[in-house]
Amino acid sequence: MRLYLLLSCFLAVFLTSSAQAQNQQQRDTTLIVYTGQLTGAYSRGGVSRTLLSTTQAVTFTRGQHYGLPLTGSFIYGKQDQLLKERELLLNATPYYYKGRFRAYAIGGFERSNLRGITSRVQLGAGPGWAFYSDTLGREVSVSNLIIREKTNFLNGTARLTTRNSARLKVAYSQSFLTLSSVTFYQPSVVDFGDYRFSNLTTLALKLPHKFSVNFSYNYTHESRVIEGKFPDNTNITVGVAYSTTR
C-alpha cells in the first residue's frame, strides 16, 4: 500500500510538472510563417508590355500574446519600353493581443512611380478589436490607428500630415480554399478632403507541397496626387505562392 501511495504521488508530481512544462513551452513558443508570391507577364505586338510582381511576408508570433508581421511587395512594369510601374511597399505591424482586444503599431515605407511618390514614411499606433477569430486563421476584426506620415513627390514637393487609419480585415479558410480581404480608409485629421482608400482581396487555392494558386485584386484611390498622375490604380494578378511554417 505504501509503495502504491508513493508511486501515485510520484506520478501526480510528474504529470503536474509535465503539464506545467508543456504550458510554459506553449507560452514561450516562437512560430515563424513565411509566404512568397511571384507573378509576371510579357507580351509583344501592337503593345509591348513587361510586368513583374512579387509579395513576401514573414510573421513572427511569440507565445500567446505577441506578433510581428513583416510584409513587402514590389511591382515593376514597362509598356512600349517606357517605365510605368515601379512600386515598392514595406510594412512592419507589431501587435499585442489578449482575448478580443488588439494593440497595434506600424512602420511603413513606400515608393510609387504611378502616383509620383519618391518616398513615403509612416509611423503610428492604435487599438483594435476582433469580433471573431480562431486557430484556423479565420477572422473578422477592425482597428483604428493614428499615423504620422511624410510624403516626398517627384515634382519636389512634400506633404506632412496626421491620418486616422481605419481597417477592416476579413479572413476565411476552409479545406483547400483561403479568402482574405483588407480594407483601409485613411483621411487626414485636419483635412477630410485629403484621404486614401484601398482594398486588397486574395483568393488562394491550396496545392500539394505548400504551394497555392493566388488570385489577387488590389485597388487604391488617393484623393490628392501630383499633376499628370492618376488617383486610381487597380491591379488584378494570378500567381503561384509558397508558404512554410517553423
C-alpha positions in Angstrom: 0.0 0.0 0.0 2.8 2.4 0.9 4.5 1.6 -2.4 1.3 2.3 -4.2 0.9 5.6 -2.5 4.5 6.6 -3.3 4.0 5.6 -6.9 0.7 7.6 -7.0 2.4 10.7 -5.5 5.3 10.4 -7.9 3.0 10.1 -10.9 0.9 13.0 -9.8 4.0 15.2 -9.4 5.4 14.0 -12.7 2.2 14.8 -14.6 1.9 18.2 -12.9 5.5 19.1 -13.8 5.0 17.8 -17.4 1.8 19.9 -17.8 3.5 23.0 -16.4 6.5 22.5 -18.7 4.1 22.0 -21.7 2.2 25.1 -20.9 5.4 27.0 -20.3 6.6 25.8 -23.7 3.4 27.0 -25.3 3.8 30.4 -23.7 7.4 30.7 -24.9 7.0 29.2 -28.3 8.1 31.3 -31.3 6.3 30.5 -34.6 7.5 31.7 -38.0 5.3 31.7 -41.0 6.6 32.6 -44.5 4.7 33.2 -47.7 6.1 34.3 -51.0 4.3 35.0 -54.3 5.6 35.7 -57.8 3.7 36.8 -60.9 4.8 38.0 -64.3 3.6 38.9 -67.8 5.3 39.5 -71.1 3.7 40.5 -74.4 4.8 41.8 -77.8 2.8 43.0 -80.8 0.6 46.1 -81.0 1.6 46.9 -77.4 4.8 45.6 -75.8 4.4 45.1 -72.1 6.6 43.6 -69.3 5.3 43.1 -65.8 6.9 41.6 -62.7 5.2 41.4 -59.3 6.3 39.8 -56.1 5.0 39.8 -52.5 6.9 38.5 -49.5 5.6 38.1 -46.0 7.1 36.7 -42.7 5.1 36.6 -39.5 6.7 36.0 -36.1 4.4 35.1 -33.1 5.8 34.8 -29.6 3.8 32.9 -27.0 0.1 33.7 -26.7 0.1 37.5 -27.0 2.7 38.9 -29.3 3.1 39.0 -33.1 5.3 40.8 -35.7 4.1 40.6 -39.4 6.7 41.9 -41.9 5.4 42.4 -45.5 7.0 43.7 -48.7 5.7 44.0 -52.3 7.4 45.1 -55.5 5.9 45.7 -58.9 7.9 46.6 -62.0 6.3 47.2 -65.4 7.2 48.7 -68.7 4.9 49.5 -71.7 6.4 50.2 -75.1 9.9 50.3 -73.4 8.7 53.1 -71.1 8.7 52.7 -67.3 5.2 52.8 -66.0 5.2 50.9 -62.7 7.9 50.7 -60.0 6.0 50.3 -56.8 7.7 49.3 -53.5 5.8 48.9 -50.2 7.4 47.7 -46.9 5.4 47.4 -43.7 6.0 46.2 -40.1 3.0 45.9 -37.8 3.9 44.5 -34.4 0.9 43.8 -32.2 -0.2 42.6 -28.8 -3.5 40.7 -28.3 -5.4 39.3 -25.4 -8.8 37.8 -25.9 -10.6 40.0 -28.5 -8.5 43.1 -27.8 -5.6 44.2 -30.1 -3.0 46.9 -29.8 -1.1 47.7 -33.0 2.0 49.7 -34.0 3.0 50.4 -37.6 6.1 51.4 -39.5 6.0 51.7 -43.3 7.9 52.8 -46.3 6.6 53.3 -49.9 7.7 54.4 -53.3 5.4 54.7 -56.3 6.1 55.8 -59.9 2.4 55.6 -60.7 1.5 58.1 -58.0 4.7 60.1 -58.3 6.0 59.3 -54.8 9.7 59.2 -54.3 9.3 58.2 -50.6 6.6 57.9 -48.0 7.3 57.1 -44.4 4.5 56.2 -41.8 4.7 55.7 -38.1 1.6 55.1 -35.9 -0.2 53.1 -33.2 -3.8 52.3 -32.1 -6.3 49.8 -30.8 -8.2 47.0 -32.5 -11.0 44.5 -31.8 -11.6 41.0 -33.1 -15.3 40.2 -33.5 -14.3 36.6 -34.4 -11.0 34.7 -34.6 -10.0 31.0 -34.4 -6.9 28.8 -34.7 -7.6 28.2 -38.4 -6.8 31.8 -39.2 -10.4 32.8 -39.7 -11.0 36.4 -38.5 -13.3 39.4 -38.6 -11.6 42.4 -37.0 -11.4 46.2 -37.0 -8.6 48.6 -35.9 -8.1 52.3 -35.8 -4.6 53.8 -35.8 -3.3 57.4 -35.7 -0.4 57.6 -38.0 2.1 60.4 -38.8 3.0 60.5 -42.5 5.6 62.3 -44.6 5.5 62.1 -48.4 8.0 63.4 -50.9 6.8 63.7 -54.5 8.6 63.5 -57.9 8.0 67.2 -58.5 10.0 68.2 -55.5 7.0 69.0 -53.2 6.4 67.3 -49.8 3.5 66.7 -47.5 3.5 66.1 -43.8 0.2 65.1 -42.2 -1.5 63.1 -39.5 -4.1 60.5 -40.6 -6.8 58.3 -39.0 -6.3 54.8 -40.4 -9.4 52.6 -40.1 -9.0 49.0 -41.2 -11.5 46.1 -41.7 -10.0 42.6 -42.0 -11.9 39.5 -43.0 -10.2 36.1 -43.4 -11.8 32.8 -44.1 -10.3 29.3 -44.6 -11.9 26.0 -45.4 -10.2 22.9 -46.6 -8.2 23.9 -49.8 -9.6 27.4 -50.0 -8.5 30.6 -48.3 -10.0 34.1 -48.7 -8.7 37.3 -47.2 -9.7 40.9 -47.6 -8.2 44.0 -46.0 -9.8 47.5 -46.5 -8.3 50.8 -45.4 -9.9 54.3 -45.1 -7.3 56.9 -44.2 -8.4 60.6 -44.1 -6.2 63.4 -42.8 -7.3 64.5 -39.4 -7.0 68.2 -40.4 -8.5 67.9 -44.0 -11.0 65.2 -44.7 -10.7 66.0 -48.4 -7.2 64.5 -48.3 -7.8 60.8 -47.9 -6.8 57.3 -49.2 -9.0 54.3 -49.7 -7.6 50.8 -50.6 -8.7 47.2 -50.7 -6.6 44.0 -51.1 -8.6 40.8 -51.7 -6.8 37.5 -52.2 -8.3 34.1 -53.0 -5.8 31.2 -52.6 -6.4 27.6 -53.8 -4.0 25.3 -52.0 -1.9 22.8 -53.9 0.3 20.0 -52.7 3.8 20.6 -51.2 2.9 24.0 -49.6 2.1 25.7 -52.9 -1.0 27.6 -53.9 -2.5 29.5 -56.8 -3.4 33.0 -55.7 -5.9 35.4 -57.3 -5.4 39.0 -56.1 -7.4 42.2 -56.5 -5.8 45.4 -55.4 -7.5 48.8 -55.7 -6.1 52.1 -54.4 -7.6 55.6 -54.6 -5.6 58.6 -53.4 -7.6 61.9 -53.5 -4.6 64.1 -54.0 -1.8 63.3 -56.5 0.6 65.5 -58.4 -0.2 66.7 -61.9 -0.1 64.0 -64.6 -0.7 61.1 -62.2 -4.0 59.2 -61.8 -5.8 59.0 -58.4 -7.0 55.4 -59.0 -4.9 52.3 -59.5 -6.2 48.7 -60.0 -4.2 45.5 -60.2 -5.5 42.0 -60.8 -2.9 39.3 -60.6 -2.7 35.5 -60.8 0.4 33.8 -59.5 1.9 30.9 -57.5 2.7 31.3 -53.8 4.8 29.2 -51.5 4.4 29.1 -47.7 6.1 27.4 -44.9 5.8 27.2 -41.1 8.6 26.7 -38.5 
